[in-house]
Amino acid sequence: MEKSACFSQGRHAAERFSGEGWYSSMAMHRFHSLCDDFYVNVNLSTEMELPANRETVLHFFEQVQKTFPAMRNFHCRQQGDFVLEEDKERGSYRWCSIEPRRVCSGRVNPEQIDDAMQQHKRILELAPYALSVSPLDCEALDLLFGFDFTFRGNHHQLLAEALGVAPALERLAERPGAKIIHVEPSLTVALDDECRRQCRLSVEARTNAYQIRLDDYPEEQLSVYLTARQYGSLSSGTTFVKTLDHLLEICDEMLENHVIEHVLQPLARTIALK
């Protein structure tokens, strides 16, 4: 998962989060008070391989850089992915990558959601012309909201305390002497009859059994991911940008009515009490 920098766990303060709509510049500050890092990514996966010749790749990134001049760090990974990004040292930065069958765009710690969406829409506007990506060639389009919590301790135990476990499993978790070594809640729901539009909420813990056995934990990030996904070729007349707007509406509703109150705030409160 492309995201990068994280900070200290001392900023968790769930009580600062009010009930106002999150889709505002103030809401970004509320996310930052709940977690250590917040990021918004878009992934466009294609059925066919993307062009990887020098001229095409450089032309695409040059067009991106015209809109976002601070994106000037260009490099090629060993697996053949091409990346253009801003300086990560600031803690808030943009990045974009071209993989063999995927175009990715990321915004880490934005002050406003509009700032992230402006970048993602520009990438999706450029892809059909600069990379010959057709809506027919779409395997999936993802919009991901990620939240990282820095915590030194057993992430799995923390998740059980903050979010609970299924009632049928509670007695197992409460067995005397038992240590919880794996809890990673995940739920995917289909939002249409054909299951082409889906939403997934998942949590990724980074504590392993070896650390639990030694009772020795590094300071690592516990991540919450909310992903809205559109599968398959787009309908005639539908663009990537229009589809992204629909995915944003889904994430908006899920965050406002479910994720903030029932996942992010309980995690922030439980970590603060540790």
N, C-alpha and C positions, 0 to 999 in steps of 0.2 A: 504494500500500500504506500503510494507516494504521498508524503505529507511532511515529514521531517520534524523540525524543532519542537521541543517541549520545555516547559518551565517548572517551577516548584509547586508543591501541593498546597502551599499555605494560602492560596487565593480562593479556595473553595468556600462559598458562603451562600447557600441556597436561599436563605431568608431575604437576600437582596432582590430576588427575582419577583416582580409583581405580575399581575394577571393581564397586563396590557398586551396588545398584539405584538408578536415578535418581529413582524416584517417592517422594521424601522431601524434607523441608526442606533437608537437607544437600546434596541433589542440585542444588537451585536455586543454591546457592553455587558448586558445581562448574561449572554452566553460565555463571555470571557470570565465573568465572576463565578460561573458554575463549573467551568472546566479549565484546564491549563492550555489547551489548544483547540481551536475550532477551524474546520476547513470545509470547503465546498468544491467537489470535483465533478467533472463530466467525462464520461468515457463513451466514445462512439466505436463500436465493434463492427467490422465489415466481413462479408462473406468471402470477398476476394482480397488478395494481398495488395497492400498499398505500394505506390511507387517509391523506390528507395534510391534512385539515381541522384547524383550530387546536385544537378541543376534544379530539379523539382523540390527537393528537401530544403535547399537554401532559399529558393524563391518563396516557399511557404512561410518559413520563419522570418524572412525579411518583411513580408507583409504583416505578420504578427507584430514585429518590432516597430513598425511604423505607427501602430496604434498604442503600443506600450513600450516606449523607448528604454525603460529601465531593464527590460528583458534582454540582456546582452551576454549572458553566460551560456555558450553553446558547447555541447560535447556529445560524444557518441559512446554509448555503453558497450561492454564486451559482447552482449547478445545482439547487437545491431540496432538498438533503439537510439533515436536521436532526441536530444533534450535541449530546450531553450528555457532559461529561468532567470529570475532576479537574484540578487544577493540574499542568501538565507540568514545572514547574521542579524538582520533587522528583526527577525521573528515574524514579520508580516511580508509575504512575497507571493509572486505569481510563478507558475511553471506550465510548460506545455511539452508534450512528447509525441513522437511518431513511432509506433511499433509496427511490426510486419502486417498486423491486421487490426490495428486499433489506433485511434487518435485520442489523446487525453489532454485535459485542461484542468488545472488546479489553482485554487486561491486559498492561501493559508492565513488565518487570522484577519479576515477583512473587517473593516470598521462598519461597512454597510453591505447588506446582501446584494443591493443593486450593483455594487462594484464588482462582485464576483460574477454576477449574471451577465454584465456587459462584456467581460472577458470571454466567457463561455460562448455567448452568442456570436461574438466576432470569429472565434475559432470555427464554429459550425457554419458560418457564412462563407468562410474561406475554403473549407474542405471540399465542397463540390467543384470549385473552379481550380484551385491550386493542386489538389490531390486526386481529382477525378472521382470523388466519392458520390455516388448516386443514391437517392432515397431507396431505390430498388436494391442496392447493395448492402442495406442496413441489416446486420444481424441483431444488434441490440443497441439502445441508447440509454445510458444510465445517468441519473443525477444522484450524487451521494453527499449527504451531510455527515461529517465525522466529528466526534468529540473525544478528546483524550484527557484522561485523569491520571496524573502522576501519583503513584502510591507505592510505598515500601512495605510489603507484606504479602500475605496470601490473597491474591486477586480472587480466587474462587470462593474462599470463605467470605470475603467482602461482598461478592455478588449475592451469595446466599443470604447474608444479613440484610443487605440493602433492598434486594428485589424479591427475596423469598424463593422457595422452590415449589414445585407442583404439590398439592395436598397429598397425592398418593405416595410421594417420596419423602415427606417430612419425617416420618418415623425412622427411615434409613439414615437421614442426615443427623438425627438426634441420638443415634446409637452411642452409648458410652464409649469413650476412647477413640471414636472415629474422627478422622481428619478429612475434610472435603478437599479433593485434589482435582476435581473437574466440574465446573459449572459454567456453561457458556450459552445463555438463553438465545434462541433464534426463532423467528416466526416469519413466514412468507405468506402473503395473502394475494389472491387474484382479484382484480378490480373490474374485470369484464368477463363475459361468458366464455370467450375464447382463450382466456388466461394469457393474453398477449400483453396486458398491462398489469404489472405486479408491484408490490411494495414489500420490502424486507427490512426487519429490524433485527440486528444481531449485535452481540457483544463479544469482544476478543480479549481474553485474559492472557497474560504473558508469564504467569508463574508456572514452574514445572515441578514434578514430583521430587527431583533432586534437591531443589531449594527448600521444599517443604520438609523433607527428611532431615536436612541440616539446620532448619529453622534460621536460614541465612538468606535474606532477600535484598536484591539490588533495587534501586529506585527505578521503576519501569512504568510504562504507560498502559493503562487499561482503556480500551477503545470501544466506543459505541458508534455503530454505523446505521444510518437510515438511508435506504436506497430505493428510489422509484425507477422502474425499468419498463421500457417499451420494447417488446420483442418483434422481430421480423421487419420485412420491407414496409415502408410507409405507404399510406394510401395516396392515390393520385391527387396532386394539388396540395399535399401536406409537406411542409418543410421541416428540417431538423429544428429550426428555431421555434416554430409553432409547437412541435412535439415537446421541446424542452419547457415551454411555458406550461403545458399541461402537467408535466412531471413536477414542476415547481408548485403548482396548485395542490398536488397530492402531498408533497412534503410539508407544505404550509399547514394543511389540515391535520396531518399526522403529528407534527410537532406541537401544534397548538392544543390539540385535544387529547393526546396520549403520551408522547415521548417526554416532554418537558416535566410534566407533573409526576408521571409514574415511573420514569427511568432516571432522567438527569438529576432532578432535585433529590430523590432518595440517595443516589450515589454520592452527591456532593455533601449531603448531611452526614452520611455514615463516615465518609472520609474525614470530615471536619472533627467528628467525635473521636477519631483514632489519634 
